[in-house]
Amino acid sequence: MKETYIYSIKEMSEKFNLPSSALRYYEEIGLLENVEHLNGYHRKYDDSHVDRLNAIECFKKAGLPLKEIKRFFEYEKNMQKKSQNILEMMMEQKKKTEKEIKDLKAGLAHLEKKIKYYTMVDKAVKEGKRIPSWSEVIK
């Protein structure tokens, strides 16, 4: 039988590099369910909460807003009837993420041109030469 570990809010906060307030908020909005409260105050987390937080963090890194993450977990509770909804949600997020990557790559390319240009400007200034025009860089 698998042993269940119990974690305090401080331990969970450190484990996931999240402020305690985020954990309390996740509980408040229903992302973290069945958190036990000792003496009405101290929270007790178990391995199921660790699993849930791993999933939340993964989805956040993929750009999914908390509202959508919550909807995913609601769909997951009734997976037989909601698998199409889950699939659509994941495919939509994939499209958004691909667009963000494309936009970031375009921004990076522009930054690289700026770095090239200002490297040439810096060199020209140090050598007392004419400062090149932007059009000379973007050839």
C-alpha positions in Angstrom: 0.0 0.0 0.0 1.3 3.5 -1.0 2.1 5.7 2.0 0.4 9.1 1.9 2.5 12.1 2.8 1.0 15.1 4.6 2.3 18.6 3.8 1.8 22.0 5.4 1.1 25.1 3.4 4.7 26.2 3.9 6.0 22.9 2.5 3.7 23.1 -0.5 4.6 26.7 -1.0 8.3 25.9 -1.0 7.8 22.7 -3.1 6.1 24.7 -5.9 7.7 28.0 -5.4 4.3 29.6 -4.9 3.3 32.1 -2.2 0.9 30.6 0.4 -1.6 33.2 -0.7 -1.7 31.5 -4.2 -2.4 28.1 -2.6 -5.2 29.6 -0.5 -6.6 31.3 -3.6 -6.5 28.1 -5.6 -8.5 26.5 -2.8 -10.9 29.5 -2.7 -11.7 29.2 -6.5 -12.0 25.4 -6.4 -8.7 24.4 -8.1 -7.5 22.7 -5.0 -10.3 20.6 -3.4 -10.6 18.7 -0.2 -7.9 20.5 1.7 -8.2 19.6 5.3 -8.2 22.4 7.9 -6.9 21.5 11.3 -8.4 23.6 14.1 -10.2 25.6 11.4 -6.9 27.2 10.3 -3.9 25.0 9.5 -4.2 23.4 6.1 -3.2 19.8 5.4 -2.2 18.8 1.9 -1.6 15.2 0.6 -0.2 13.6 -2.5 -3.4 14.2 -4.5 -2.8 18.0 -4.0 0.8 17.6 -5.1 -0.5 15.9 -8.3 -3.1 18.6 -8.8 -0.6 21.4 -8.3 1.8 19.7 -10.8 -1.0 19.7 -13.4 -1.9 23.3 -12.6 1.7 24.4 -13.0 2.0 22.5 -16.2 -1.1 24.1 -17.6 0.0 27.6 -16.5 3.3 27.1 -18.3 1.3 26.3 -21.4 -0.5 29.6 -21.0 -3.8 28.3 -19.8 -5.6 30.8 -17.6 -6.8 29.6 -14.1 -10.4 29.8 -15.3 -9.7 27.4 -18.1 -7.7 25.1 -15.8 -10.6 24.9 -13.5 -12.9 24.1 -16.4 -10.5 21.3 -17.5 -10.7 19.7 -14.0 -14.5 20.0 -14.1 -14.6 18.3 -17.5 -12.2 15.7 -16.3 -14.6 14.7 -13.5 -17.0 13.5 -16.2 -14.5 12.5 -18.8 -16.7 10.0 -20.6 -19.1 12.8 -21.5 -16.6 15.7 -21.7 -13.7 14.2 -23.6 -14.5 16.2 -26.7 -14.6 19.4 -24.6 -11.2 18.6 -23.2 -9.8 17.9 -26.7 -11.2 21.2 -28.0 -9.8 23.1 -25.1 -6.4 21.6 -25.6 -6.4 22.2 -29.3 -7.5 25.8 -28.9 -4.7 26.4 -26.4 -2.2 24.8 -28.7 -3.2 27.3 -31.4 -2.8 30.2 -29.0 0.6 28.9 -27.9 1.8 28.5 -31.4 0.8 32.0 -32.2 2.5 33.3 -29.1 5.7 31.4 -30.1 5.5 32.9 -33.6 5.1 36.4 -32.2 8.0 35.8 -29.8 10.2 34.6 -32.6 9.4 37.7 -34.6 10.2 39.9 -31.6 13.5 38.0 -31.1 14.5 38.5 -34.7 13.8 42.2 -34.3 15.9 42.3 -31.1 18.8 40.5 -32.9 18.7 43.2 -35.7 18.7 46.0 -33.0 21.7 44.3 -31.3 23.5 44.1 -34.6 22.8 47.8 -35.3 23.8 49.1 -31.9 26.9 46.9 -31.9 27.8 48.7 -35.2 26.9 52.1 -33.7 29.0 51.4 -30.6 32.0 50.4 -32.7 31.7 53.4 -34.9 31.5 55.7 -31.9 34.6 54.1 -30.3 36.5 54.4 -33.6 35.3 57.9 -34.3 33.6 56.8 -37.6 30.3 57.6 -39.1 27.3 56.0 -37.4 25.6 53.6 -39.8 22.0 54.0 -40.8 19.4 51.5 -39.8 18.9 50.6 -43.5 22.5 49.4 -43.7 21.7 46.8 -41.0 18.5 45.4 -42.3 19.8 44.7 -45.8 
